[in-house]
Amino acid sequence: MKKDLKVRLSLRITPKRKEKLEQYATENDKTITQVIEELIDTLSVQGKE
């Protein structure tokens, strides 16, 4: 069975946005990684569904 490869993502955001992200993750019992991955999965890309 092939494991999903992971890469590290680094980004710059304001402290206020970081706090909001952490609060959302905590309130929804998720990691920040899970929140970001789920958001990315909702994005539509031209030519793909």
N, C-alpha and C positions, 0 to 999 in steps of 0.2 A: 504494500500500500504506500502510495506517494504522499508525503507530508506537504502541506502548503508552506511555501517559502515565505518568510516575512522579511521586510526591510524596515529600517528605522527612518522615520520622518521627523524633520526638525522644522519648526516654524516660529515666527515671531508674532505674538498677539499682545494686546494690552493686558495689563494686570486685571482690569475689570472683566474682560472677556474670559480670561483664564479662570477667574473666580466663578463666573457664570457657568462655564463648562464643568468645573468641578462640582458645583452645587447640583447641576442637572444630573450628572452621573451618580452622585450620592443619592439623590431623591429617587432615582430610577433603578437603584441597585445595579449599576453597570460600571465598567471601567471606562476611562476616557477613550481608550482604544476602541472599545465596543461602540461608544457613542459616535465617534468619528467614522468608523467603518460602516455603521448603519446609515449615517448621513450620506456618505459616498455612494452607497448602494441605491439611494433614492434619486441620484442625479441621472438625467438622461443625456445621452451622447448622440449626435447626429449619425444616422446610419446604423445605430444599434438600439436594442430595446433594453 
